[in-house]
Amino acid sequence: MDTTADTLFSRRAAQGDLKIKIIGVGGAGTNAVDGLKLDDLGDVRLAAINTDAQALNQSPLAEKLIIGRSVTRGLGAGGELEIGKAAAESDRDAIARLIGDMDLIILVVGLGGGTGSAAAQVVAELAAKTDALVLAFATLPFSFEGARRKRIAEESIGDLRQLVHGLIPLPNDVLLQEGEEDTSVLNAFAVADRWIGRGVNSLCAMLLKTGLINQDFSSLRSVFQDRGGKTIFGTGTATGGDYVKDALEDLFICPLLHLGDRPAQLDRILVNVIGGTDLGIAKVNEIMTQVAKRFGSREDIVFGAVIDESRSQSLELCILGKAEMDAVAAPAPEPAAKKTITTGLGLETEISQDNQFSKPVHRSKLPGKKKQPDVNQDEFTFIDNDAQRGYFEKTDRNEYNDEDLDVPTFMRRGIKIKIK
Amino acid sequence: MSQTRVVAAVEIGTSKIAVLLGEIVGDSGLNIIGHSVGTSKGVKKGEITDLDKASDCVHATILKAEQNAQSRVDEVYLAQTGRHLIGNFNVGSSNVSSPDGVVRRVDMDAAKEDAKRRTLPRARTYIHHIQNPFSLDGRPVENPLSKEGRQLQVGYWSVHGDSEVVSDSLRVIRGIDLDVSDIIISSIASGAVLLEESEKENGALVIDMGGGTTDYVLYRKGYIVKTGVVPVGGDHITNDLSIGLRVARKSAEEFKLKNGRAYYQTEDRDEKVWLFGDLTIGDREYPLAAITKIIEARVFEVFDMIKEQLEVAKIFVPGDIASGVVLTGGSSRLAGMAEAAQRQFGLNARVSEGPSDVAEELRAPEYSTTLGLLHYALTGQEESQQPAKPSGILRKLTGFLNFD
């Protein structure tokens, strides 16, 4: 993973005209975006918005906006939602200018505090007014951070979801599971940043790098046609050995894919593979078969495969998917807008013929047809702010001393469980 | 000639429904003539979430028990659990009214009434008033009648529940045209049959960990001084494993039964267990430590919550719980439960082997609550001539068993 993080922006965008901006909102969001910053950024622009001038000064990002000086005198929102809101409202014009005219905007925010929780909504709302596709990565506070932050996060995530095309919630309790056995709390926060890095990384690499199977921006748009709805996100990596099998296994046990209820209908899934020069089309085909088997039929899945020359014997998988909110409970209605996507892959016919390291790209028409998902996909699940409760998702909250007893104890206590 | 009636003891649990049929002859003898355990649906955390599903399961199980006994049920004693149950300790007092300062029956009744008169908010219903010892001028007395003193006091452990939830379970039984004679909370029912009289005297904590809830009752000096429900059970352990190990619920359940232990030990780090163990595709190894750490966190938490509730009530006095912790319920089958309880409470702990005076097949933890219901069906009968006070649909049910 680190390999990719280092090399992510080291190549100039293959599609030079694609404008991407990653905006960190609030303290946690800015920190996460800081972590992404590298020397050669290509066309990916990084920006930060915060109320806390001092914190923002320490950020190495080029584009920075202090909001709400008139409200907070540059001192931060102090965890107060109202202050964060007022700060963002007072600087709507400046925020709109910072958003600018982009194709893709990725918001990165830590929910639960004052600035992130409130200002992210204003930023999302303004971004929604442009033509850009807006995605958001939002971390949810640890249980040990207290019930208040949790409540704030839960309130804001619902509002934020309606404003963006795809909202990826990252519950910190869950992400902690991925750290090393004795990760300290401070490091635990960094774990969330790494996850955001993986997601952003994979997205940008797919859009900007030359691929074995290229996916362009329209494929991404096809996954995130409408605002609202639930987004799923998961990654898997492996190096050396049987790295294809290991990466798939790592993806299938990604904690973010194992929360909450199983969806009745998925609209579309985007799967991106980043591999080294040894990643041949046969391996890609194997990955696709396995992923399709697990997550639905091939027709519902958009695949992309990218070569990163600095890698070898290593693989990074990333999946992003979307379903309408109501589709989770009831038999799914036909999606509102049927759209034919222009890229994709007809697998059987085009792949099986050779095993060469062909960089050029297959392109084929793929109808945006809907199918009932495979009934066997019992591992496929959704995440939401509520979804750490698993089996108990549909029941009343089990509140006890400000904790929800239905959420696994080991998660609330920050006990790390190593399963490999 | 004595009259014979057939009583069904019914426990609508989260994962299973247990029914025991007892034949009560006259007013003393009880024969268990039929039993049946069925799968439960539409119940989560001890409360009915789907009335139709739950009804179907309960009816099927009662029917099976009737067939088993070749007999028809006359009346039902029903167990009740769920987080809606709340208990309070209320103390009532009266001044000794006779000029010679000798306690008369009327003074005792006045103290009792005083303890029980606390009115409940709307939509709450009393289920039990459990009497504790009297005290005369601050000194505990077993029987104050005819003793001399000025002020008489008596404590009651009173349990009340959500009227809506209680009537849901009544509806299930009424659905097959049966009458519920009384409702008894699960912990009290289990405790009644699992403890010897001497253990109740010495003090004991009975913990009944089922699928959706953990019910407990604390006996001190022979009296029930506290009951409680923690809305966490074996279902939570399974769910925790499913999320933590990222496996389907079914696999998590299998891990729990096959490899689970209530506490973690360092050796678990080096031991691996297979998901399916059949060499099929998708099978993989998991460290035993992952399984036991997840379970330990949950089990210890439940025990700690119970301990905390007793400490808050200032009744966690190890010397007064000399008979220690007695575990029952389906989750008590989990390996290492007694050790875990011993560690968390600092008391002796054992998993109950069931009452010794019933057939072996009925000693399983599944039946302890229903056995307790039959116990009360038999003994409660002798004391059931209490005036029924509460009104509304539950009028017939409360006040029957006053435990005094």
Interface residues (C-beta under 8 A of the other chain):
Chain A: Q177 E249 F252 I253 C254 P255 L257 H258 L259 D378 E379 Q388 R389 G390 Y391 F392 T395 N398 Y400 L405 D406 P408 T409 F410 M411 R413 I415 I417 K418 I419
Chain B: K44 K45 T49 R83 V230 P231 V232 D235 H236 T238 N239 D240 S242 I243 G244 L245 R246 V247 A248 R249 R284 Y286 P287 A289 A290 K293 I294 A297 R298 F300 E301 M305
